[in-house]
Amino acid sequence: MLYAAASGGGAGGLTPILMIALLFGVMYFMMIRPQQKRRKEAESMQATLSPGDEVVTIGGLYGTVTGVDDDTVLLEVAPGVQTRYARPAIARVVNQAERVEPAEPVTEDADAVKE
C-alpha cells in the first residue's frame, strides 16, 4: 500500500523541473535582460561623449566635458577648475553639445565647368 502511494504517477517528477525552468525564464526576462539593455545604453552614451556636453557623474557632480581620451573624460566643474574622471563614472548626459557635421566637399562636374 505504501509503495502504491509513493509511485503516484510520472508527472509528479516532471513538475519541479518545469517550475525551476519557469523560474529561470521569469528571472531572465524580468531581471537579466533589462539590465543588459541598460548596460548597453550606458556604454553607448559614454562612447559618444564629446567636448561641450553637460554631464552628471555617478557622484552627482555636474560638469561640462572639455576633453575626451580613450578611458578618461576631462570635466570643467567651475570656471578654470578641471577634473578627470573615468568614462564609466559618467551617469548621464544633461545637455548634448550641438554636433556640427563636416560639409562634404563639392565636386564640380567636368561638363558643368565647360559650359
N, C-alpha and C positions, 0 to 999 in steps of 0.2 A: 504494500500500500504506500509506503514512504517512497519507494522507487518510482512509482507511477506519478506521484505528485511532483517530484523533483524534475522529471523529464517533460514538463508541461508543454512542450512544443518547440519547433525550430525557430520561430520568430522571436522568442524571448532572448536569444543570444545575439540577434541582429539589432535589436532596439538600442542598446547602449552605444554601439558603433555608429549608428545613424545619428544619435543625439550628439556625440562628440564631433562628428563631421559637420553637423548643422551648427554647432557652437563655433567651430573654426571658421566656417563660412560667414557667419554673422560678424565675428571679430574682424575678419579681413575687410568686409565691406563697410563696417562702421568705424574701425579704428586705423587699420594699416593703410588702406587705400587713400583716405583723405589726408593722412599725414604725409604720404609720399607726394601727393599733389601740392600741398603747402610747401614742402621742401623744394620741389622743382620750381615753383613760382618765386620763392625767395632767392634761389640760386640765379634765376634769370634776371631778377631785379638787381641783384648785386653785380652781375656781369655787365649790365647796361649802364652802370653809374658813369657820369661824365661831369666835368667841371661845370659849376653853375647850379647843379641840383641841390635843393634843400632837403636834408635828410634828418632822421631821428635815429640815434643809436639805441642799442638794447638797454642802455642805462638811462635813457630819457634825455640825452643831450641833443639839442638842436644845433645844426651847423650847416654850412654851405661847402660843397665839395670844391676844392681848389686844385687838387691833383689826384691822379689815379695811377697806381702801379699794379703789378701782377697780383700781389697779395695784400696790399695796403691801400688805404684811402686817406688823403690829407684833407682835414676839415678846418674851416675857419669858424671858430665858435664865437669870436668877438673881433672887432676891428684890430688887426695886427696880431691876433692870437691864433696860431695854427696847431692842431694836434693830429697825430697819426693813429689810425685805427686799422684793425684787420677787417677785410671785407665782410666776413660773417657777423661782425659787430653792428652792421647797419641793419636796423629793423625795418624801416620803410622810407619811402621817398615821399616828402610832403609836397614839393613843387618841382617838376622837372624843368630844366632849362630848355628853352626853345632850340630845337635842333635845326641847324641850317644845312640843308643838303647842298653839296657842291654842284654847281651848274655843269651840265655836260658841255664839252667843247662843241662849238658849232662848226660843222664841216660843210663847206660850200661845194655844191655840185660843179663839176667841170663844165657842163652845159650852161649853167646859170652864169658862170663867170664870162663866157664868150659873148653872151647877149647883152 
